[in-house]
């Protein structure tokens, strides 16, 4: 069945329309002409919605704050003076039911005092012109290959897609998830921050503090990152744990490759005083240094291989999700974040956006602690903005809310911070915040030129000595 030019808008109007590779043809040159006309070059609907609650896309955040990253530790909030248009709580949730994820509805219904403050929608995602041009090229050249469906990315740029959105007009759930994996971001981000676990009683435990370097080699135009980490690496990070004392000095170096986003992981522990590879740090293996409160593939919305799941697009839908969350990530003091059951609702900004809804179901014979998962992927950034994860009985197990915000000095968004609610245990975690800590800082770079980065196995031990 050929894809009509109006299919994206029709999917929104219909709510959850089915879309799969079995019924839709590959993107043709004619179909790709939508990019830059009715669709943006990266595949989002250019127009706003019918009632105006989602505005038209006009290029991203236009009025940039007077921000000097060399002098400031955090990003300024360009919307600090805005007030919520309305709030959703247990009393009025029913009228917004279709706009909320299962996880959000669970929190509103079951956690007294939890609410969703909805602000004006701002489509702040901003791309450089060369990334937009590459995304248009990818529409007719990028494809998925590998022995397992959706396991690696192929295209016209040295065997891989051009540095941009690989599938701006996606036909399968795997393509949507690869758009997230290859999301446009700062070439290099350095972040020093904290994390917390709040248990069932409301007691707060400090999770490890980090000095972290995140790299997206394909978006480094200097070419330095690819030369350093290898042409097949599509995302990587070096994390030095600095606190508490029991964890200080541990170092992780993770590279995710184009071969199914498979990992190459090294880690160093001061007690052993040696670096070793850790191929087991993947899928649903709990991250021990964080108390096992989330898994290796829970990082950054999702990070890892897709090979254990059947993945389909359920549809594209208008939903209320966290967006432009500057207070939790950049401007509010740490003491204001944490309540006994949830992140302080005063600090979480929610907006209405169009998102791709993608459902994962575990393949026969495969294993994972989450037999079913649902991801909500923003149409503008292709970032996961929320996700729900279910147990073997079909009950909600964990819900994750990503605290994205635009890194307006270099373009793109930041996806380093999030909250995870374990609704079975009744605890929650807040990752990568910590403004009141004097060590807190965030700095983004659009090039690795001039930076000294510890991104080799040999450098891991040197950075971890304490």
C-alpha positions in Angstrom: 0.0 0.0 0.0 1.7 3.3 -1.0 2.1 5.9 1.6 0.1 9.1 0.8 1.5 12.5 1.5 -1.1 13.1 4.2 -0.4 10.0 6.2 1.5 11.6 9.1 -1.4 14.1 9.7 -3.9 11.3 9.4 -2.1 9.3 12.0 -2.3 12.1 14.4 -6.0 12.6 13.8 -6.7 8.9 14.2 -4.7 8.6 17.4 -3.1 5.2 17.2 -3.0 4.1 13.5 -1.0 1.1 12.7 2.1 1.4 10.6 4.5 -1.5 9.7 7.0 -2.5 7.1 4.6 -5.2 5.8 2.0 -2.6 4.5 4.2 0.4 3.6 6.6 0.7 0.8 10.1 2.1 1.2 10.6 5.8 1.0 10.7 6.9 -2.6 12.2 10.0 -4.1 8.6 11.3 -4.7 7.7 10.7 -1.1 10.9 12.3 0.2 9.7 15.6 -1.4 7.6 16.1 1.7 10.8 16.9 3.5 11.2 20.7 3.6 7.5 21.3 2.5 4.8 19.7 4.6 7.4 18.0 6.8 10.6 19.5 8.1 13.8 18.2 6.8 14.1 16.0 9.8 10.6 14.5 9.4 8.3 16.4 11.8 5.1 18.0 10.8 5.9 21.6 10.0 2.4 22.9 10.8 0.9 23.3 14.2 -2.2 21.4 15.3 -5.8 22.3 14.9 -6.4 24.1 18.2 -3.0 25.9 18.2 -1.8 24.2 21.4 1.2 22.8 19.3 2.7 25.7 17.2 4.2 25.4 13.8 7.9 24.6 13.6 9.9 27.7 12.8 13.5 26.5 13.2 13.8 25.9 17.0 14.6 28.2 19.9 14.8 31.6 18.3 15.6 34.1 21.2 18.7 32.7 22.8 19.5 33.7 26.3 22.7 35.7 27.0 24.6 32.7 28.0 28.4 32.4 28.2 29.3 28.7 28.7 32.9 29.6 29.7 31.6 31.6 32.8 28.4 29.8 33.7 27.9 26.4 35.3 24.4 25.7 33.9 22.0 26.8 31.2 19.6 29.7 31.7 15.9 29.1 31.4 14.5 31.1 28.5 10.9 30.4 29.8 11.5 31.2 33.5 8.7 33.7 33.6 6.0 31.5 32.1 3.2 30.1 34.2 1.3 26.8 33.7 -1.7 27.0 31.5 -3.4 24.3 33.6 -2.6 21.5 35.9 -3.7 17.8 35.8 -4.3 16.0 39.1 -6.4 13.0 40.3 -9.6 15.1 40.2 -9.5 16.2 36.6 -7.3 13.5 35.1 -10.1 11.8 33.2 -10.6 14.6 30.8 -6.9 14.4 29.8 -6.7 10.6 29.7 -5.9 10.3 26.0 -3.0 12.8 26.3 -1.1 10.9 29.1 1.1 7.9 29.1 0.1 4.9 31.3 3.0 5.7 33.6 1.9 9.3 34.1 -1.7 8.3 34.7 -0.5 5.8 37.3 1.5 8.4 39.2 -1.3 10.9 39.1 -3.9 8.3 40.3 -1.8 6.5 42.9 0.6 9.2 44.4 -1.4 11.8 46.4 -0.1 15.3 45.6 1.4 14.3 42.2 0.3 16.6 39.4 1.3 17.6 35.9 1.7 21.3 35.2 1.2 22.0 31.5 3.0 25.0 30.0 2.9 26.6 26.6 4.5 24.4 24.0 7.8 25.5 22.5 9.4 23.5 19.7 12.9 24.4 20.7 14.9 21.7 18.9 17.4 23.3 16.5 19.6 21.6 13.8 22.6 23.0 11.8 21.9 23.3 8.1 24.4 20.5 7.3 22.5 18.0 9.5 19.2 18.9 7.8 20.8 18.4 4.4 22.1 15.0 5.5 18.7 14.0 6.9 17.1 14.6 3.5 19.8 12.5 1.8 19.2 9.7 4.3 15.5 9.5 3.5 16.2 7.6 0.2 19.6 6.0 1.0 19.6 4.8 4.6 18.4 1.3 5.4 18.7 -1.3 8.1 20.6 -4.5 7.7 22.3 -7.3 9.7 21.4 -10.9 10.4 18.8 -9.8 12.9 16.0 -7.3 11.8 17.0 -3.7 12.5 20.4 -4.7 13.8 22.7 -2.2 12.0 22.5 0.9 10.0 23.5 1.1 6.3 23.7 3.9 3.9 25.6 6.0 1.3 28.2 7.5 3.6 31.0 5.0 4.0 28.5 2.2 4.5 26.5 4.1 7.2 23.9 6.8 7.1 24.9 10.4 6.8 25.3 12.3 10.1 21.7 13.3 10.6 18.3 11.7 11.1 18.6 8.3 9.2 14.8 7.8 8.7 13.0 11.1 8.6 9.9 9.3 7.2 10.0 6.0 9.3 8.1 2.9 8.3 9.0 0.6 11.2 9.5 0.8 14.9 13.1 -0.2 14.4 13.6 2.9 12.2 12.1 5.2 14.9 14.4 3.7 17.5 17.5 4.2 15.2 16.5 7.8 14.8 16.7 8.1 18.6 20.0 6.2 18.6 21.5 8.6 16.0 19.8 11.7 17.5 21.5 15.0 16.8 23.3 16.2 19.9 26.4 18.1 20.9 29.5 16.4 19.6 30.9 16.5 23.2 29.2 17.1 26.5 31.0 17.3 29.9 28.7 17.0 32.9 29.5 16.8 36.6 26.4 16.0 38.6 24.6 13.9 41.2 21.9 11.2 41.4 19.6 10.1 44.2 17.5 7.1 45.2 14.4 7.8 47.3 13.1 4.6 48.9 9.6 3.6 49.9 9.8 5.4 53.2 11.0 8.6 51.6 14.6 8.2 52.8 17.2 9.7 50.4 20.4 7.9 49.4 23.1 9.5 47.3 23.9 7.5 44.2 27.3 8.0 42.7 28.4 11.4 41.6 30.0 11.5 38.2 32.4 13.4 36.0 31.1 12.4 32.6 32.1 12.9 29.0 29.5 12.0 26.3 30.4 11.9 22.7 28.5 11.6 19.4 31.3 11.1 16.9 29.2 11.5 13.8 28.4 15.1 14.8 32.0 16.2 15.3 33.0 17.9 12.0 36.6 18.0 13.0 36.9 14.2 12.6 38.9 13.9 15.8 36.4 11.7 17.6 36.1 9.1 14.8 39.8 9.0 14.6 40.0 8.4 18.3 37.2 5.9 18.9 36.7 4.3 15.5 34.4 4.8 12.6 31.8 2.3 13.8 31.2 4.1 17.2 28.0 6.1 17.2 27.8 7.0 20.8 30.2 6.8 23.8 30.9 8.0 27.2 33.5 8.0 29.9 32.2 8.2 33.5 34.5 8.7 36.5 32.6 8.1 39.8 33.7 10.7 42.3 31.4 10.0 45.3 30.5 8.3 47.7 33.9 7.1 48.9 32.9 3.4 48.3 32.5 4.2 44.6 35.1 6.9 44.0 37.6 6.1 41.4 35.5 3.6 39.4 35.6 4.4 35.7 33.4 3.2 32.9 34.1 3.6 29.2 31.3 2.6 26.9 31.2 2.6 23.2 28.0 1.8 21.3 28.7 0.7 17.7 26.8 0.5 14.5 26.8 -3.3 14.7 23.3 -3.4 16.3 24.4 -0.7 18.8 26.4 -3.5 20.5 28.7 -2.3 23.3 32.3 -2.3 23.9 32.7 -1.6 27.6 35.8 -1.3 29.8 35.8 -0.5 33.5 38.3 0.1 36.2 38.0 -0.4 39.9 40.6 1.0 42.3 40.4 -2.2 44.5 41.5 -4.4 41.5 43.7 -1.7 40.0 43.2 -3.0 36.5 41.0 -2.4 33.5 38.9 -5.1 32.1 36.3 -5.5 29.4 32.7 -6.1 30.5 30.6 -7.4 27.7 28.0 -8.5 30.2 27.1 -4.8 30.9 24.2 -4.7 28.5 20.4 -5.4 28.2 18.7 -5.9 31.5 21.8 -6.3 33.7 21.3 -4.0 36.7 24.0 -1.3 37.1 25.5 -2.4 40.4 27.2 0.9 41.2 23.8 2.5 41.2 22.3 -0.1 43.5 20.6 -2.0 40.7 17.8 0.5 40.5 17.9 0.5 36.7 19.4 -1.5 33.9 22.2 -0.9 31.4 19.8 -0.5 28.5 17.6 2.0 30.5 20.3 4.7 30.1 19.4 7.9 28.1 15.9 6.8 27.3 17.2 3.6 25.8 20.7 2.6 24.8 21.7 -0.8 23.3 20.6 -3.5 20.9 17.1 -4.1 19.6 17.5 -7.7 18.7 15.4 -9.2 21.6 12.2 -7.5 20.7 9.5 -7.3 18.0 9.1 -3.5 17.6 6.2 -1.8 15.8 5.0 1.8 15.4 1.6 2.1 17.1 1.1 5.5 15.8 1.8 9.2 16.2 -0.1 11.1 18.8 -0.4 14.4 20.6 0.6 13.8 24.2 1.6 15.8 27.3 5.2 14.9 28.1 8.2 16.5 30.0 9.9 19.1 27.8 12.2 22.1 28.2 12.8 21.0 31.8 15.3 23.6 32.9 14.4 23.7 36.6 15.3 20.2 37.5 18.3 20.1 35.3 19.9 23.5 35.5 18.2 26.2 37.7 16.7 24.8 40.9 18.8 24.0 44.0 19.1 20.3 44.9 17.2 20.8 48.1 14.1 21.6 46.1 14.0 18.4 44.0 13.1 15.6 46.2 9.8 14.8 48.0 9.0 11.4 49.6 7.3 9.9 46.6 8.3 11.9 43.5 10.3 14.7 42.0 8.8 18.0 43.1 6.0 18.8 40.5 6.8 22.5 40.8 10.0 21.9 39.0 8.9 19.7 36.1 7.7 21.4 33.0 5.2 19.5 30.8 4.1 20.5 27.3 1.9 19.0 24.5 4.0 17.6 21.7 3.5 15.1 18.9 5.3 11.8 19.6 5.8 8.5 17.9 4.4 5.7 20.0 6.5 2.6 19.6 5.6 -0.8 21.3 8.1 -3.5 22.0 7.2 -7.1 22.7 9.8 -9.7 23.7 10.5 -12.3 21.0 9.8 -15.9 21.5 12.8 -17.5 23.3 14.4 -14.2 24.2 14.6 -13.0 27.8 14.5 -9.6 29.4 13.1 -8.3 32.7 10.7 -6.1 30.6 8.6 -8.4 28.3 6.8 -5.3 27.0 7.9 -1.7 26.7 6.3 1.4 25.2 8.5 4.4 24.1 7.3 7.9 23.3 9.7 9.6 20.8 9.5 13.3 20.2 8.8 14.2 16.5 11.2 17.2 16.5 14.3 15.8 18.2 13.7 12.0 17.9 14.6 11.8 21.6 12.7 9.5 23.9 10.8 11.8 26.2 9.0 9.1 28.3 8.7 5.3 28.4 6.7 2.6 30.2 8.0 -0.8 31.1 5.9 -3.9 32.1 6.5 -7.1 33.9 5.7 -10.7 32.9 2.2 -10.4 34.3 1.5 -7.4 32.1 1.6 -4.9 35.0 3.4 -1.6 34.9 6.8 -2.1 36.4 8.7 1.1 35.8 8.0 4.4 34.2 10.7 6.8 33.0 10.4 10.5 32.4 13.3 12.2 30.6 14.2 15.7 31.6 15.3 17.1 28.2 16.3 20.7 27.6 17.7 22.5 24.5 21.5 23.1 24.5 20.9 26.3 22.6 24.6 27.3 22.3 25.4 24.3 20.1 22.0 23.1 19.0 20.2 19.9 19.8 18.8 18.8 23.2 20.4 17.2 26.3 19.2 13.8 27.4 21.5 13.1 30.4 18.9 13.6 33.2 15.8 11.6 34.0 13.5 10.2 36.7 12.6 6.5 37.1 9.7 5.4 39.2 9.6 1.7 40.2 5.9 1.4 40.9 6.2 -2.2 42.2 8.8 -1.3 44.9 7.5 2.2 45.4 10.9 4.0 45.1 12.2 6.5 42.5 15.5 7.8 41.2 16.6 11.1 39.9 19.7 11.0 37.7 22.2 13.8 36.7 21.2 16.9 38.6 22.9 18.5 41.6 22.9 22.3 41.1 23.7 23.0 44.7 26.8 20.8 44.6 29.8 23.1 44.0 31.2 20.6 41.5 28.1 20.7 39.3 28.6 21.9 35.8 27.6 21.2 32.2 29.4 22.2 29.1 28.6 21.3 25.5 30.9 21.5 22.5 30.1 21.3 18.8 33.6 19.9 18.0 36.2 17.9 19.8 38.9 20.1 18.4 41.3 21.2 21.1 39.8 18.9 23.8 41.8 16.3 25.7 39.4 13.3 26.1 40.0 10.0 28.0 38.4 7.8 25.4 40.8 4.9 25.2 41.1 1.8 27.3 44.6 2.9 28.3 43.4 6.2 29.6 40.7 4.6 31.9 43.2 3.4 34.5 45.0 6.7 34.6 41.8 8.7 35.2 40.6 6.3 37.9 43.5 6.3 40.3 42.6 7.7 43.7 
